[in-house]
């Protein structure tokens, strides 16, 4: 009995190494797999699994065409063989096709040889129909094994996972639920898991209903839906970019990226433009008041930057914009990848021009988020703490010294560390002391932001997604 028990224990251990433990490592560190695209680009990849379906896939193709959306379809091999005309239609509509194995089998419970045969059969079926190489593979249920990297590399394929899933295969998930999950996690480079087949019998109907409302809203916020996040990330896996020039950066940067992902997840921060990640937080720096002065064309004048209201004749002011402690504000977090690219420009003049253009473009994106994105639409303004504050008053920001509380000191240390890691002159500045490395508080009210950076006429009312779905029910 003892011998049988040890054998069973060994079998379970080998299975764990083959499946769950391997996935924990590969998934946890995002090794040789696409989970998200470039977080500096306002693009989103919509992916659809388990098809093709004779009823729902044609409806989906028509809807995607209406909104000029390019998607990625991960097809089950036996379904692709059964419906070759649908595979051909997906390809002819300009969408990308990847493998979802031949019979949708869980890789944890099959041998590496069986997995490879599943991928080869699916690859052959799809390529025979489309005459195009299959280079992407979506593992069913996202299951990875210790053999997955070796097998996919040998077949010239890259595993594609997802940034988040809408759980649209479940019978108890409504169209509104699907739309809210997608919209509430929308971010640069997101890879979104959806389905046009599989799961509950009528589940794809809810997905289609969600997309009819969701696709226009995604466009309003300023995102393009295409396959670029997946294709470009896959290229970087096959042909990795050049390493950092400094040894410290090569060692620390991968660890730092893991920390940034963890930070964004804990504090609910989303990459929303090339220069900025956004989060919603409570304002904690005291009362600020802005008023439009009657008869003055320039709209808003800053009255007070203290915890008390500014003095002056109230009759000379239009209704004031007031920001109090506890009010919702959108916090701006600098995209360190964009900073890293910016500081590589050798000419200070060219770097300044490029930085100014990217800042304005990014602020246009932030303005659209405050109007159309349900997560940020109630923000009374934006703010951030940064070391790079010279000249930003000309861009509409109010600039203030930061009170040296314990929390603010921690933020200051973090910002200095980021500068050392990403900026080529960071260590020199650090060795010279922190004289020019004190962060300051930047902020701008909602009214100022929209008046300066919202492109086009400001809509009188933008219905939330919940309102849109409630009117349909």
C-alpha positions as CSV (number, residue, x, y, z in Angstrom):
1,X,0.0,0.0,0.0
2,X,2.8,2.4,0.9
3,X,4.5,1.7,-2.5
4,X,1.2,2.4,-4.4
5,X,0.8,5.6,-2.4
6,X,4.3,6.8,-3.3
7,X,3.6,6.0,-7.0
8,X,0.4,7.9,-6.9
9,X,2.1,10.8,-5.2
10,X,4.8,10.8,-7.8
11,X,2.2,10.8,-10.6
12,X,0.4,13.8,-9.1
13,X,3.7,15.6,-8.6
14,X,4.7,15.0,-12.3
15,X,1.3,16.1,-13.4
16,X,1.6,19.3,-11.3
17,X,5.0,20.1,-12.8
18,X,3.6,19.4,-16.3
19,X,0.5,21.6,-15.9
20,X,-0.4,23.8,-12.9
21,X,3.2,24.7,-11.8
22,X,4.4,25.3,-15.3
23,X,1.4,27.6,-15.9
24,X,2.0,29.4,-12.7
25,X,5.5,30.2,-13.9
26,X,4.6,31.0,-17.5
27,X,1.5,32.9,-16.6
28,X,2.9,34.7,-13.6
29,X,5.9,36.2,-15.4
30,X,4.2,36.4,-18.9
31,X,6.9,34.2,-20.4
32,X,6.6,33.6,-24.1
33,X,3.0,34.6,-24.4
34,X,0.9,37.6,-25.4
35,X,-1.2,39.0,-22.6
36,X,-1.3,42.6,-23.6
37,X,-0.1,44.8,-26.5
38,X,1.7,48.1,-26.4
39,X,0.4,50.1,-23.5
40,X,1.5,53.3,-25.2
41,X,-0.9,53.0,-28.1
42,X,-4.7,53.5,-27.9
43,X,-5.6,50.2,-29.5
44,X,-7.6,47.3,-28.3
45,X,-7.7,43.7,-29.6
46,X,-11.0,41.9,-29.5
47,X,-10.7,38.1,-29.7
48,X,-13.4,35.5,-30.3
49,X,-13.0,31.9,-29.3
50,X,-14.6,28.5,-30.0
51,X,-16.0,29.3,-33.5
52,X,-16.9,29.3,-36.2
53,X,-20.7,29.1,-35.6
54,X,-23.1,28.9,-38.5
55,X,-25.5,31.4,-37.0
56,X,-23.6,33.8,-34.8
57,X,-20.3,34.2,-36.7
58,X,-21.9,35.7,-39.8
59,X,-23.9,38.2,-37.6
60,X,-20.6,39.1,-35.8
61,X,-18.8,39.7,-39.1
62,X,-21.5,42.0,-40.2
63,X,-21.4,44.0,-37.0
64,X,-17.6,44.3,-37.0
65,X,-17.8,45.5,-40.6
66,X,-20.3,48.2,-39.7
67,X,-17.9,49.6,-37.1
68,X,-14.7,49.1,-39.1
69,X,-13.3,46.7,-36.5
70,X,-10.6,44.1,-37.1
71,X,-10.8,41.1,-34.7
72,X,-8.9,37.9,-34.1
73,X,-10.7,34.6,-34.2
74,X,-9.3,31.5,-32.5
75,X,-11.0,28.6,-34.3
76,X,-11.6,25.1,-33.1
77,X,-10.1,22.8,-35.8
78,X,-13.0,20.4,-36.2
79,X,-15.5,23.3,-36.5
80,X,-13.3,25.0,-39.0
81,X,-13.3,21.8,-41.1
82,X,-17.1,21.6,-40.8
83,X,-17.7,25.2,-41.8
84,X,-14.9,26.1,-44.3
85,X,-17.0,28.8,-45.9
86,X,-17.1,30.7,-42.6
87,X,-13.3,30.4,-42.1
88,X,-13.0,31.8,-45.6
89,X,-15.4,34.6,-44.8
90,X,-13.5,35.6,-41.6
91,X,-10.3,35.7,-43.6
92,X,-11.8,37.7,-46.5
93,X,-13.2,40.3,-44.1
94,X,-9.7,41.1,-43.0
95,X,-9.6,39.4,-39.6
96,X,-6.8,37.4,-38.1
97,X,-7.3,33.6,-37.5
98,X,-5.5,31.6,-34.9
99,X,-5.6,28.0,-33.6
100,X,-7.8,27.0,-30.6
101,X,-6.7,23.3,-30.9
102,X,-8.6,20.7,-32.9
103,X,-11.1,19.5,-30.3
104,X,-10.8,22.2,-27.6
105,X,-8.9,19.9,-25.2
106,X,-7.4,20.9,-21.9
107,X,-3.6,20.8,-22.2
108,X,-3.2,19.7,-18.6
109,X,-4.9,16.4,-19.3
110,X,-3.2,15.4,-22.6
111,X,0.4,14.5,-23.4
112,X,2.7,16.9,-25.2
113,X,2.5,14.7,-28.2
114,X,-1.3,14.9,-28.2
115,X,-1.1,18.7,-27.9
116,X,1.3,19.0,-30.8
117,X,-1.0,16.8,-32.9
118,X,-4.0,19.0,-32.0
119,X,-2.1,22.1,-33.1
120,X,-0.8,20.5,-36.3
121,X,-4.3,19.3,-37.4
122,X,-5.8,22.7,-36.7
123,X,-3.0,24.5,-38.5
124,X,-3.4,22.2,-41.6
125,X,-7.2,22.7,-41.8
126,X,-7.1,26.5,-41.5
127,X,-4.1,27.0,-43.8
128,X,-5.7,24.8,-46.5
129,X,-8.7,27.1,-46.5
130,X,-7.1,30.5,-46.1
131,X,-3.6,29.8,-47.8
132,X,-2.2,31.9,-44.9
133,X,0.1,30.7,-42.1
134,X,-1.4,30.2,-38.7
135,X,1.0,31.9,-36.3
136,X,-1.2,32.4,-33.2
137,X,-2.5,29.8,-30.7
138,X,-5.0,30.4,-27.9
139,X,-4.9,27.5,-25.4
140,X,-8.4,26.4,-24.3
141,X,-9.2,27.7,-20.8
142,X,-5.8,29.4,-21.0
143,X,-4.1,26.2,-19.9
144,X,-0.3,26.2,-20.4
145,X,2.1,23.3,-19.8
146,X,5.8,22.8,-19.5
147,X,5.8,21.7,-23.1
148,X,3.8,24.6,-24.5
149,X,6.8,26.9,-25.3
150,X,8.8,24.2,-27.0
151,X,5.9,22.9,-29.1
152,X,4.6,26.4,-30.2
153,X,8.1,27.5,-31.1
154,X,8.7,24.4,-33.2
155,X,5.4,25.1,-35.1
156,X,6.1,28.8,-35.5
157,X,3.2,29.8,-33.3
158,X,2.9,32.2,-30.3
159,X,0.5,31.5,-27.4
160,X,-2.0,34.4,-27.0
161,X,-3.8,34.7,-23.7
162,X,-5.8,37.8,-22.6
163,X,-5.7,40.9,-20.5
164,X,-9.2,40.3,-19.2
165,X,-12.2,38.1,-20.0
166,X,-15.9,39.1,-20.3
167,X,-17.1,35.7,-19.2
168,X,-19.7,35.9,-22.0
169,X,-20.0,32.1,-22.3
170,X,-22.1,31.9,-19.1
171,X,-25.9,31.7,-19.2
172,X,-26.3,34.1,-16.3
173,X,-24.3,36.9,-17.9
174,X,-26.4,39.6,-19.7
175,X,-25.4,41.9,-22.5
176,X,-25.1,44.8,-20.0
177,X,-22.8,42.7,-17.8
178,X,-20.5,41.9,-20.8
179,X,-20.4,45.6,-21.9
180,X,-19.6,46.8,-18.4
181,X,-16.8,44.3,-17.9
182,X,-15.2,45.3,-21.2
183,X,-15.7,49.1,-20.7
184,X,-14.5,49.1,-17.1
185,X,-11.2,47.5,-18.0
186,X,-10.6,49.3,-21.2
187,X,-7.0,50.3,-21.6
188,X,-4.2,50.7,-24.1
189,X,-3.2,47.4,-25.7
190,X,-5.9,45.3,-24.0
191,X,-6.5,41.8,-25.4
192,X,-10.2,41.0,-24.7
193,X,-11.5,37.5,-24.5
194,X,-15.0,37.0,-26.1
195,X,-16.8,34.2,-27.8
196,X,-18.9,33.7,-31.0
197,X,-19.6,30.1,-30.1
198,X,-19.3,27.6,-27.1
199,X,-20.8,28.0,-23.6
200,X,-24.5,28.5,-23.1
201,X,-26.6,28.0,-26.2
202,X,-27.7,31.6,-26.5
203,X,-24.7,33.2,-25.0
204,X,-23.3,34.7,-28.3
205,X,-26.6,36.6,-28.6
206,X,-25.7,38.5,-25.5
207,X,-22.2,39.2,-26.8
208,X,-23.6,40.6,-30.0
209,X,-26.1,42.8,-28.1
210,X,-23.3,44.1,-25.9
211,X,-21.0,44.9,-28.9
212,X,-23.8,46.9,-30.6
213,X,-23.7,49.4,-27.7
214,X,-20.1,49.0,-26.8
215,X,-18.3,49.5,-30.1
216,X,-19.5,53.1,-30.7
217,X,-18.6,53.9,-27.1
218,X,-15.0,52.5,-27.5
219,X,-14.6,54.7,-30.5
220,X,-15.9,57.8,-28.7
221,X,-13.4,57.2,-25.9
222,X,-10.7,57.2,-28.6
223,X,-9.6,53.6,-29.0
224,X,-9.2,51.7,-32.2
225,X,-10.1,48.0,-32.3
226,X,-7.7,45.9,-34.4
227,X,-5.2,43.1,-34.2
228,X,-2.1,45.2,-33.8
229,X,-1.7,44.7,-30.0
230,X,-1.5,40.9,-30.6
231,X,0.6,41.0,-33.8
232,X,3.2,43.4,-32.6
233,X,3.5,41.7,-29.2
234,X,4.0,38.4,-31.0
235,X,6.7,39.9,-33.2
236,X,8.6,41.0,-30.0
237,X,8.4,37.4,-28.7
238,X,9.8,36.0,-31.9
239,X,12.3,38.8,-32.4
240,X,13.0,40.4,-29.0
241,X,14.0,44.1,-28.9
242,X,17.5,45.2,-28.1
243,X,18.4,45.0,-24.4
244,X,19.0,48.1,-22.3
245,X,22.5,49.6,-22.6
246,X,23.2,49.7,-18.9
247,X,23.6,46.6,-16.9
248,X,21.6,47.9,-14.0
249,X,18.7,48.6,-16.3
250,X,18.9,45.1,-17.9
251,X,18.7,43.5,-14.4
252,X,16.2,45.8,-12.8
253,X,13.8,46.7,-15.6
254,X,12.0,43.3,-15.9
255,X,11.5,43.3,-12.1
256,X,10.3,46.8,-12.2
257,X,7.8,46.0,-14.9
258,X,6.4,43.3,-12.7
259,X,6.1,45.8,-9.9
260,X,4.3,48.3,-12.2
261,X,1.8,45.6,-13.3
262,X,1.1,44.8,-9.6
263,X,0.8,48.5,-8.7
264,X,-1.7,49.1,-11.5
265,X,-3.7,46.1,-10.4
266,X,-3.7,47.0,-6.7
267,X,-4.5,50.7,-7.3
268,X,-6.8,50.2,-10.4
269,X,-4.7,52.2,-12.8
270,X,-5.3,52.0,-16.6
271,X,-3.0,53.0,-19.5
272,X,-5.3,55.4,-21.4
273,X,-3.0,57.5,-23.6
274,X,0.6,57.5,-24.7
275,X,1.9,59.6,-21.8
276,X,-0.6,58.8,-19.0
277,X,-2.2,56.0,-17.0
278,X,-5.3,57.1,-15.2
279,X,-6.9,56.1,-11.9
280,X,-9.8,57.6,-9.9
281,X,-8.9,58.7,-6.4
282,X,-10.2,61.1,-3.7
283,X,-8.6,64.6,-3.7
284,X,-6.6,65.1,-0.5
285,X,-4.9,68.4,-0.9
286,X,-7.4,70.9,0.5
287,X,-10.0,73.1,-1.2
288,X,-9.4,74.7,-4.5
289,X,-11.7,77.2,-6.1
290,X,-11.8,78.5,-9.7
291,X,-14.2,81.1,-11.0
292,X,-15.0,82.6,-14.4
293,X,-14.8,86.4,-14.2
294,X,-17.7,88.2,-15.9
295,X,-16.7,90.0,-19.1
296,X,-13.4,88.2,-19.4
297,X,-13.1,85.9,-22.4
298,X,-10.4,83.7,-20.8
299,X,-12.7,81.3,-19.0
300,X,-11.4,80.4,-15.6
301,X,-9.2,82.2,-13.1
302,X,-7.6,80.4,-10.1
303,X,-8.8,82.1,-6.9
304,X,-7.2,80.0,-4.1
305,X,-4.7,77.2,-3.7
306,X,-5.2,76.8,0.0
307,X,-7.6,75.0,2.3
308,X,-9.6,78.3,2.6
309,X,-11.5,80.2,-0.2
310,X,-9.8,83.2,-1.7
311,X,-10.8,86.7,-1.0
312,X,-12.6,88.9,-3.5
313,X,-15.9,90.4,-4.4
314,X,-18.2,87.4,-5.0
315,X,-20.5,89.4,-7.2
316,X,-17.6,89.7,-9.8
317,X,-17.5,85.9,-10.3
318,X,-19.7,83.5,-12.2
319,X,-20.6,80.2,-10.3
320,X,-17.4,78.8,-9.0
321,X,-15.8,75.4,-9.7
322,X,-14.8,74.1,-6.4
323,X,-12.7,71.0,-5.5
324,X,-12.9,69.7,-2.0
325,X,-11.1,66.9,-0.1
326,X,-12.9,63.6,-1.0
327,X,-14.0,64.7,-4.4
328,X,-13.3,62.2,-7.2
329,X,-10.3,63.2,-9.3
330,X,-8.4,61.5,-12.1
331,X,-4.8,60.9,-11.1
332,X,-2.2,61.1,-13.9
333,X,0.5,58.5,-13.8
334,X,3.3,59.0,-16.2
335,X,3.9,56.2,-18.8
336,X,7.5,55.3,-18.0
337,X,7.9,53.5,-21.4
338,X,7.0,56.8,-23.2
339,X,9.5,58.6,-21.0
340,X,12.2,56.0,-21.8
341,X,11.6,56.6,-25.6
342,X,11.5,60.4,-25.2
343,X,14.8,60.7,-23.3
344,X,16.6,58.8,-26.1
345,X,16.2,61.8,-28.4
346,X,19.7,63.4,-28.3
347,X,18.7,67.0,-29.3
348,X,17.1,68.9,-26.4
349,X,15.1,71.0,-28.8
350,X,13.7,68.0,-30.7
351,X,12.9,66.2,-27.4
352,X,11.1,69.3,-26.1
353,X,9.0,69.6,-29.3
354,X,8.2,65.9,-29.4
355,X,7.3,65.9,-25.7
356,X,5.0,68.9,-26.1
357,X,3.2,67.3,-29.0
358,X,2.8,64.0,-27.1
359,X,1.6,65.8,-24.0
360,X,-1.1,67.7,-25.9
361,X,-2.2,64.5,-27.8
362,X,-2.4,62.6,-24.5
363,X,-4.4,65.4,-22.8
364,X,-6.9,65.2,-25.7
365,X,-7.3,61.5,-24.8
366,X,-7.7,62.3,-21.1
367,X,-10.4,64.8,-22.0
368,X,-12.3,62.2,-24.0
369,X,-12.1,59.8,-21.1
370,X,-13.6,62.4,-18.7
371,X,-16.6,62.8,-21.1
372,X,-17.2,59.3,-22.4
373,X,-15.7,56.8,-20.0
374,X,-18.0,55.8,-17.2
375,X,-15.0,55.3,-14.9
376,X,-13.7,58.9,-15.2
377,X,-16.8,60.9,-16.2
378,X,-17.5,62.1,-12.6
379,X,-14.0,63.3,-12.0
380,X,-13.8,67.0,-11.0
381,X,-10.4,67.4,-12.6
382,X,-7.0,65.8,-13.0
383,X,-3.8,65.9,-11.0
384,X,-0.4,64.3,-10.6
385,X,2.9,64.6,-8.8
386,X,6.0,64.8,-11.0
387,X,9.6,65.8,-11.2
388,X,9.0,67.2,-14.8
389,X,7.1,70.3,-14.0
390,X,9.0,73.1,-15.8
391,X,6.7,75.1,-18.1
392,X,3.6,73.1,-17.6
393,X,1.7,76.2,-16.5
394,X,1.6,77.1,-20.2
395,X,-0.3,73.9,-20.8
396,X,-3.1,74.8,-18.3
397,X,-1.8,73.2,-15.2
398,X,-1.7,74.8,-11.8
399,X,1.7,74.0,-10.1
400,X,2.2,73.9,-6.3
401,X,4.7,72.7,-3.8
402,X,3.9,69.5,-2.1
403,X,3.5,69.3,1.7
404,X,6.2,67.0,3.0
405,X,4.0,64.4,4.7
406,X,5.2,60.8,5.1
407,X,3.1,59.6,2.2
408,X,4.3,62.4,-0.1
409,X,7.9,61.7,0.9
410,X,7.4,58.1,-0.2
411,X,6.0,59.3,-3.6
412,X,9.0,61.6,-4.0
413,X,11.4,58.7,-3.4
414,X,9.5,56.6,-5.9
415,X,9.6,59.4,-8.6
416,X,13.4,59.8,-8.1
417,X,13.9,56.1,-8.4
418,X,11.9,56.1,-11.7
419,X,14.1,58.9,-13.0
420,X,17.3,57.0,-12.1
421,X,16.0,53.9,-13.8
422,X,14.7,55.4,-17.1
423,X,16.6,58.7,-17.6
424,X,20.2,58.5,-19.0
425,X,21.2,61.4,-16.8
426,X,19.3,60.0,-13.8
427,X,22.2,58.7,-11.8
428,X,24.2,61.9,-12.4
429,X,21.4,64.0,-11.1
430,X,21.0,61.7,-8.1
431,X,24.8,62.0,-7.3
432,X,24.6,65.8,-7.5
433,X,21.8,65.7,-5.0
434,X,18.1,66.3,-5.1
435,X,18.2,70.1,-5.7
436,X,16.4,69.9,-9.0
437,X,14.6,66.7,-8.2
438,X,11.7,67.8,-6.0
439,X,8.3,66.7,-7.3
440,X,5.5,69.2,-7.4
441,X,1.7,68.9,-7.5
442,X,0.0,69.6,-10.9
443,X,-3.7,69.9,-11.2
444,X,-6.4,71.2,-13.6
445,X,-10.1,71.4,-13.1
446,X,-12.5,69.5,-15.3
447,X,-13.8,72.7,-16.9
448,X,-10.3,73.9,-17.7
449,X,-9.3,70.5,-19.2
450,X,-12.4,70.2,-21.4
451,X,-12.3,73.8,-22.6
452,X,-8.6,73.5,-23.5
453,X,-8.3,69.9,-24.7
454,X,-11.7,68.4,-25.8
455,X,-11.8,68.3,-29.6
456,X,-15.1,69.3,-31.2
457,X,-18.3,70.5,-29.6
458,X,-18.9,69.2,-26.1
459,X,-22.0,67.0,-26.0
460,X,-24.8,68.2,-23.7
461,X,-25.3,64.7,-22.2
462,X,-23.6,61.4,-22.6
463,X,-25.6,58.4,-21.3
464,X,-23.8,55.9,-19.3
465,X,-23.7,52.3,-20.5
466,X,-26.1,51.3,-17.7
467,X,-28.5,54.0,-19.0
468,X,-28.2,52.8,-22.6
469,X,-29.0,49.2,-21.6
470,X,-31.9,50.2,-19.2
471,X,-33.6,52.0,-22.1
472,X,-33.4,48.9,-24.2
473,X,-34.9,46.6,-21.6
